[in-house]
Amino acid sequence: MSSVVFAGTPSFAVPSLKALAGDPAFEVVLVITQPDKPVGKKKTITPPPVKVEAEKLGIPVWQPRSFNRELATLHSKLATRPDYLIVVAYGQILSQEVLSWPTIYPINVHASLLPRWRGASPVQHAILAGDSETGVTIQVMARELDVGPVLAREGIPIAPDDTAETLMGKLSTLGADLLVKTFTSKLQPQPQSPTGITLCRKLSRQDGVADHASMRAEEIERRVRALHPWPGVTMVLDGTSTKIIRSSLSASASSHPLPCKDGTTLHLLDVQPPGKKPMTGAAWARGRRNR
């Protein structure tokens, strides 16, 4: 049985934690996750999804503000170093000292087919770029972000209506299955290909600003699918910054056509004007006519 310390934070990491905890080949001795944080308008202090799941599984949880600076604290929590440190969307860049801590490997589940989309937002960037395929890579972690040797990769197609949320759901399940399956045979790390490298940075609110006069409908539609719910996409319509919740390249009974660059047309399915509840594109258009 291999001992594992698991580091992860959002719901994307939960299937991997459950898969490891449910496999008799592993003993998850500790879960490391980000501190609880205020959420929503009322700023309710909320634990991360991985903490909630770890407590259900009866696994001890540690929530350091900085794993790197507080590594020494683990000596009082664990009698011995683990065989593996397995990291899934933890949310902190780890030092070489931390990566050298497990006795065998530090391993990461990354939501892209490395070396494509190394970085913080691979799922969103795959949609933004119009990729037809993405996937999951199990890699041995290195100090430089997402450059480590590959243990396994598995791809899936990106559906025309996939959003970042739906695609993350598929990849989180795929990653959990591939993670456990990778350990059924001898681990043989392989260097990443030196070609096909692309990088993706952390998203900002500015990424969600769209302009139908200077952007084609296809580009805006991909942006809406990639960036909802955060940072979300807004466009200035009738002089007002309006949130675009859903859009399409095809018309429907409840949509409204919006002319875009090069004669292309974006069909607004669901929008939210400032200070109002979400509404269909057709309802928004009727409101414009009735003013």
C-alpha positions as CSV (number, residue, x, y, z in Angstrom):
1,M,0.0,0.0,0.0
2,S,1.3,3.4,-1.0
3,S,1.0,6.4,1.4
4,V,-0.3,9.6,-0.2
5,V,-0.6,13.2,0.9
6,F,-3.3,14.8,-1.3
7,A,-3.3,18.6,-2.0
8,G,-6.3,20.0,-3.8
9,T,-9.0,22.7,-3.3
10,P,-12.0,23.0,-5.7
11,S,-14.7,20.6,-6.7
12,F,-12.5,19.6,-9.7
13,A,-10.2,17.8,-7.3
14,V,-12.9,15.9,-5.3
15,P,-13.2,12.9,-7.7
16,S,-9.4,12.3,-7.6
17,L,-9.5,12.3,-3.8
18,K,-12.4,10.0,-3.6
19,A,-10.8,7.6,-6.2
20,L,-7.6,7.4,-4.1
21,A,-9.4,7.0,-0.8
22,G,-11.5,4.2,-2.3
23,D,-8.6,2.2,-3.7
24,P,-7.0,-0.3,-1.4
25,A,-3.6,0.3,-3.1
26,F,-3.5,3.8,-1.4
27,E,-3.6,5.2,2.1
28,V,-4.4,8.9,2.0
29,V,-2.8,10.0,5.3
30,L,-3.4,13.7,5.0
31,V,-5.3,16.2,2.8
32,I,-3.9,19.7,2.3
33,T,-6.2,22.4,1.1
34,Q,-6.6,26.2,1.0
35,P,-8.0,28.0,4.1
36,D,-11.7,28.5,4.4
37,K,-12.8,31.8,2.9
38,P,-15.7,34.2,2.8
39,V,-18.2,33.5,0.0
40,G,-21.2,35.5,-1.4
41,K,-22.7,38.8,-0.5
42,K,-22.9,37.9,3.2
43,K,-19.2,36.8,3.2
44,T,-20.1,33.5,4.8
45,I,-16.9,31.6,5.8
46,T,-17.0,28.5,3.6
47,P,-14.7,25.5,3.5
48,P,-13.3,24.4,0.1
49,P,-15.0,21.3,-1.5
50,V,-11.9,19.1,-0.9
51,K,-12.0,19.8,2.9
52,V,-15.7,18.9,3.0
53,E,-15.0,15.6,1.2
54,A,-12.0,14.8,3.3
55,E,-14.0,15.2,6.5
56,K,-16.7,12.9,5.1
57,L,-13.9,10.3,4.4
58,G,-12.4,10.8,7.9
59,I,-9.1,12.0,6.6
60,P,-7.1,14.6,8.6
61,V,-7.1,18.1,6.9
62,W,-4.4,20.8,7.1
63,Q,-5.0,24.3,5.7
64,P,-1.7,26.2,5.6
65,R,-1.7,29.7,4.2
66,S,1.6,28.8,2.6
67,F,2.6,25.2,2.1
68,N,6.1,26.3,1.2
69,R,6.7,28.3,4.4
70,E,5.0,25.8,6.7
71,L,6.4,22.5,5.4
72,A,8.3,22.0,8.7
73,T,4.9,21.8,10.5
74,L,4.2,18.5,8.7
75,H,6.9,16.8,10.8
76,S,4.6,17.1,13.8
77,K,1.6,15.8,11.8
78,L,3.2,12.8,10.0
79,A,5.6,10.3,11.5
80,T,7.2,9.6,8.1
81,R,7.3,11.2,4.6
82,P,4.7,9.9,2.2
83,D,5.4,7.9,-0.9
84,Y,3.6,10.4,-3.1
85,L,2.4,13.9,-2.9
86,I,-0.6,14.1,-5.3
87,V,-1.7,17.6,-6.3
88,V,-4.9,18.4,-8.1
89,A,-5.8,22.1,-8.5
90,Y,-4.4,23.0,-5.2
91,G,-3.9,26.7,-6.0
92,Q,-0.3,27.3,-4.8
93,I,3.0,27.1,-6.7
94,L,5.1,24.7,-4.7
95,S,8.8,25.1,-3.9
96,Q,11.5,22.6,-4.8
97,E,11.7,21.7,-1.1
98,V,8.1,20.6,-1.1
99,L,8.4,18.8,-4.4
100,S,11.4,16.8,-3.0
101,W,9.5,15.9,0.2
102,P,7.7,12.7,-1.0
103,T,10.0,9.6,-1.1
104,I,8.9,8.6,-4.6
105,Y,7.2,11.3,-6.7
106,P,5.2,14.5,-6.5
107,I,2.4,14.0,-9.0
108,N,0.0,16.4,-10.6
109,V,-3.3,15.9,-12.5
110,H,-3.4,18.7,-15.1
111,A,-6.5,19.5,-17.2
112,S,-4.9,19.6,-20.6
113,L,-2.9,17.4,-23.0
114,L,0.5,18.7,-22.1
115,P,2.6,20.4,-23.4
116,R,-0.5,22.3,-24.8
117,W,-1.9,24.8,-22.3
118,R,0.6,24.8,-19.5
119,G,-0.6,27.2,-16.8
120,A,-3.5,28.3,-14.7
121,S,-6.5,28.2,-17.0
122,P,-6.1,25.3,-19.5
123,V,-9.8,24.4,-19.8
124,Q,-10.9,28.0,-20.5
125,H,-8.1,28.5,-23.0
126,A,-8.9,25.3,-24.9
127,I,-12.4,26.6,-25.5
128,L,-11.2,30.1,-26.3
129,A,-8.8,28.8,-28.9
130,G,-11.5,26.7,-30.6
131,D,-9.6,23.4,-29.8
132,S,-11.4,20.3,-30.9
133,E,-9.8,18.1,-28.2
134,T,-8.5,18.4,-24.7
135,G,-7.8,16.0,-22.0
136,V,-5.9,15.2,-18.8
137,T,-2.2,14.6,-18.2
138,I,-0.7,12.9,-15.2
139,Q,2.8,14.4,-14.7
140,V,5.7,14.2,-12.3
141,M,5.9,17.8,-10.9
142,A,8.9,20.0,-11.6
143,R,9.8,23.4,-10.2
144,E,8.9,25.1,-13.5
145,L,5.1,25.1,-14.0
146,D,3.7,22.1,-15.9
147,V,7.0,21.0,-17.6
148,G,7.4,17.7,-15.7
149,P,7.7,14.3,-17.3
150,V,4.5,12.7,-18.4
151,L,3.2,9.5,-16.8
152,A,-0.1,9.2,-18.7
153,R,-2.4,11.3,-21.0
154,E,-5.9,10.8,-22.2
155,G,-7.9,13.0,-24.5
156,I,-11.6,13.7,-25.1
157,P,-13.4,15.8,-27.7
158,I,-14.7,19.3,-26.9
159,A,-18.4,19.4,-27.8
160,P,-19.7,22.4,-29.6
161,D,-21.8,23.4,-26.6
162,D,-19.2,22.6,-23.9
163,T,-18.7,25.3,-21.4
164,A,-15.8,25.6,-18.9
165,E,-18.1,24.1,-16.3
166,T,-19.3,21.1,-18.3
167,L,-15.8,20.4,-19.6
168,M,-14.3,20.6,-16.1
169,G,-16.8,18.1,-14.9
170,K,-15.8,15.7,-17.7
171,L,-12.1,16.2,-17.1
172,S,-12.3,15.9,-13.3
173,T,-13.9,12.4,-13.7
174,L,-11.4,11.5,-16.4
175,G,-8.5,12.7,-14.3
176,A,-9.6,10.6,-11.3
177,D,-9.9,7.5,-13.4
178,L,-6.6,8.0,-15.2
179,L,-4.8,8.8,-11.9
180,V,-5.7,5.5,-10.3
181,K,-5.2,3.6,-13.6
182,T,-1.7,5.0,-14.0
183,F,-0.5,3.2,-10.8
184,T,-1.6,-0.2,-12.0
185,S,1.6,-0.6,-14.0
186,K,5.2,0.6,-13.4
187,L,5.5,4.3,-13.5
188,Q,7.7,5.3,-16.5
189,P,8.0,9.1,-16.8
190,Q,8.5,10.4,-20.3
191,P,9.8,13.9,-21.2
192,Q,7.2,16.2,-22.7
193,S,7.4,17.0,-26.4
194,P,9.5,20.0,-27.2
195,T,7.0,21.0,-29.9
196,G,3.3,22.2,-29.5
197,I,4.0,24.1,-26.3
198,T,1.3,26.7,-25.4
199,L,1.0,28.7,-22.2
200,C,-2.1,30.1,-20.4
201,R,-2.2,32.7,-17.7
202,K,-4.6,33.3,-14.9
203,L,-7.8,34.9,-16.1
204,S,-8.8,38.5,-15.2
205,R,-12.0,40.5,-15.5
206,Q,-10.7,42.2,-18.6
207,D,-10.8,38.9,-20.4
208,G,-14.6,39.0,-20.2
209,V,-15.0,42.3,-22.0
210,A,-16.3,41.7,-25.6
211,D,-17.1,44.1,-28.5
212,H,-19.4,42.9,-31.2
213,A,-18.3,45.6,-33.6
214,S,-14.6,44.4,-33.6
215,M,-15.1,40.7,-32.8
216,R,-16.6,37.9,-34.9
217,A,-19.6,36.0,-33.6
218,E,-17.6,32.8,-33.3
219,E,-15.0,34.4,-31.0
220,I,-17.6,35.9,-28.7
221,E,-19.6,32.7,-28.5
222,R,-16.4,30.8,-27.5
223,R,-15.7,33.5,-24.9
224,V,-19.1,33.2,-23.4
225,R,-18.8,29.4,-23.1
226,A,-15.3,29.6,-21.6
227,L,-15.7,32.4,-19.1
228,H,-19.1,31.8,-17.5
229,P,-19.6,32.2,-14.6
230,W,-16.2,33.8,-13.9
231,P,-15.1,36.4,-15.0
232,G,-18.2,36.4,-17.2
233,V,-18.6,38.2,-20.5
234,T,-20.0,41.7,-20.8
235,M,-20.7,43.8,-23.9
236,V,-21.9,47.4,-24.3
237,L,-25.4,47.2,-25.8
238,D,-27.5,50.3,-26.2
239,G,-24.8,52.2,-24.2
240,T,-25.1,49.8,-21.2
241,S,-22.7,47.1,-20.1
242,T,-24.7,43.9,-20.3
243,K,-23.8,40.4,-19.1
244,I,-24.0,37.7,-21.8
245,I,-24.8,34.5,-20.0
246,R,-25.5,32.2,-23.0
247,S,-25.2,32.7,-26.7
248,S,-25.3,30.6,-29.9
249,L,-24.3,30.7,-33.5
250,S,-27.8,29.5,-34.4
251,A,-31.2,31.2,-33.9
252,S,-33.9,29.9,-31.5
253,A,-37.4,31.0,-30.6
254,S,-36.1,32.8,-27.5
255,S,-32.9,34.3,-28.9
256,H,-32.1,37.7,-30.4
257,P,-29.7,38.2,-33.3
258,L,-26.7,40.6,-32.8
259,P,-24.7,41.7,-35.8
260,C,-20.9,41.2,-35.3
261,K,-17.7,41.8,-37.2
262,D,-17.4,40.6,-40.9
263,G,-21.2,40.1,-41.2
264,T,-21.3,37.3,-38.6
265,T,-24.3,37.0,-36.3
266,L,-24.3,36.1,-32.6
267,H,-27.7,34.9,-31.2
268,L,-28.2,36.1,-27.6
269,L,-29.9,33.3,-25.6
270,D,-29.7,34.7,-22.0
271,V,-28.5,38.1,-20.9
272,Q,-28.6,40.2,-17.8
273,P,-28.8,44.0,-17.9
274,P,-27.4,45.8,-14.9
275,G,-29.7,45.8,-11.9
276,K,-32.0,43.2,-13.4
277,K,-32.5,39.5,-13.4
278,P,-31.4,37.3,-16.2
279,M,-33.7,37.1,-19.2
280,T,-33.9,35.6,-22.7
281,G,-32.5,37.5,-25.6
282,A,-35.9,37.8,-27.1
283,A,-37.3,39.3,-23.8
284,W,-34.4,41.7,-23.7
285,A,-35.1,42.8,-27.3
286,R,-38.8,43.3,-26.5
287,G,-37.8,45.6,-23.6
288,R,-35.7,47.7,-26.0
289,R,-38.6,48.1,-28.4
290,N,-41.0,49.1,-25.6
291,R,-38.8,51.9,-24.2
